Amino acid sequence: MLPEKLKVIHLASEMAPYAKTGGLADVVAELPRALSGLGNVDCYTVTPKYGFIDETNMKEMPFDVYFTMTGISYSVKIKYIEFNGSLSSFFIESKDILGRDNMYGYADDGYRFAFFSRAVLEMAKALNFKPDVIHCHDWHTAMVPVYLKTIYRDDPFFKDTATVFTIHNLGYQGIFSKELLPFLDISWDEFKVEKLEYWDNINFIKAGISYSDIVSTVSRQYSKEIQTPDYGETLDRLLSQRKDFLFGIVNGIDYDIWNPATDKALVCNYDETSIEDKVKNKLALQKEMGLPEDHNKIVAGVVSRLSYQKGLDIIINSAYDIANLGIQLVVLGTGEEFYQNMFRRIAYELPDNVSVMLEFNDPLARRIYAGSDIFLMPSRYEPCGLSQIIAMRYGTVPVVRRTGGLVDTVIDYYDQNSNSPTGFCFDEASSYGMMSAIRNAVNIYYEKDNWKKLILNCLRADFSWKHSAREYLELYKKAIEIHRSL
Ligand code: ADP
């Protein structure tokens, strides 16, 4: 018998709008809300209280939570925001360990996030919130399933707690020296190749995959791809060994948070009854980005972390071809210095066609989603990708490489099996591949009626969370069954 109302704890290193570097933060904010909206799930979401997080509207638990790690006694404060009866967000505060100026990038990140994982388990006990499922997101939280099978194995509080581990990006694994192991309160018995050992190091994501009841990824396509050497980031064999426990559920977006009809960041709101107003956003974007204001010019938008994964070198190599087609390229991103430099350089060389903003800027991102005609995502791999979904929500046509979640979310204009295409897809991760898709988009752009249909298809596509939240609920039930059968 399953409980009438499932109790679920989500834990992650980021949650929008408090701490965000990418799509993980959006999912961790939006999925629990969608789950609690189903009516039969109570969700607690827990993230670290980093130094930069604004405390306004937060309350503090009247008691601290105590625990020891390798003999050292710690106490953490619990800050929280109560949204409604079935959804609350908690922040673990430990100034020295978690409350730093940045989320990541410290030599002791392995220790920090293992500490966070321990603190979440201890918080659940202190609040007497006995979870049916703990849903761990990405490597930072992967020690939870390990702890539940080691130090908490005989703890009656967690006897019925199943674990789901979601891989949002297999490219980030959390690999640390084995010297860290004793500091995590994990015995050397776990340091085996079928457990968390990885080429004589500790690999957190490997631990998450090995120790949790169910593993999931954020699109069906990516769940298949990661079982192959090309996409498995050296863990493909382990993932295919666990294939009966590996599922893919595509991410959604919150249609209230991302809504061109109400978005306050836009100069002009619009919906499918007023798509002619979208062009006002394009003219405003051109002005804001210092590009010639011309409604006839196609604007191609990019909002992205600047990393190899995203195929930005393909965009940089194509800059002159894009400019030769008369397209204006607008780029918003932060990340690796190499890409920042290259983008600055093409913006310098092609001032009428390329404009870049190298910062994290949510309102500008929204204006790019709204003001662009097409949205470029030539990703080398893409677990799900939210940007192409947001672009569609704003009636902007995605041009994407056929990989991972981009396959599950964008229907190619030339797909024979669909009457409602939403974008343009290509296979080859090269300038040649992307430019052929861009040329196709340009051709259709000038067929005004067909382009309008494409925009409408994008605006009408439904990637709200309601479908995926129900799929997660089924996954939780499966995890509980598996856990009980062990
Ligand atoms: P990722 O691999 O980075 O998680 P996604 O497409 O899944 O990629 O999600 C990216 C999220 O981060 C989207 O909400 C996008 O709008 C946002 N984003 C990325 N870069 C920036 C930036 N420089 N400024 C504002 N938002 C950004």
Residues whose N, C-alpha, C, O or C-beta is under 5 A from the ligand:
A	BS01	ADP	T21 G22 G23 L24 V303 S304 R305 L332 G333 T334 E359 F360 N361 D362 A365 G385 L386 S387
